């Protein structure tokens, strides 16, 4: 989340950040780092419980994937300016509506496809709205930009030590329960992260 928002998006104070899959580990980290950087954060999650959880971790506003009228709601939440940065963990059906609601010079961060569907965004949208589609592949970043990765980890440790971000641990399970942990993730039960203890 830090690499995405700082290195790839250059998220600025007072910009609007929208996070999909916001109640998961990356999503919750993005909410907190977005707030740390001074952004207004909109969290998108699939249930009232998950949306309340996002607010507990700092989201200013929450949206429901299925029932919201995206255009009207985002227009209202952004004073008709659109979204400056989208951090999209989900892909699927929400990608195109979000692309249609980007602000000028916005950054659409492609982080993953937990919906199982890789979206097809019409290329006229980034052309007309002047926004960038930016890939965020953390494992390649960590291998290729080792020094930057090390610096980022030091910065995150300092932010964490000052209690400006916090962990969201859903459950701690013994390593032999890894299959059970993965099933909980697949069932979309997990809020935050599951820890496997060796």
Secondary structure, 3 states (H helix, E strand, C coil): CHHHHHHHCCCCCCCEEEECCCCEHHHHHHHHHHHHCCCEEEEEECCHHHHHHHHHCCCCEEEECCCCCHHHHHHHHCCCCCEEEEEECCCCCHHHHHHCCEEEEEEEEECCCCCCCCCCCCHHHHHHHCCEEEECCHHHHHHHCHHHHHHHHHHHHHHHHCCCCCCCEEEEEEHHHHHHHHHHHHCCCCCEEEEEEC
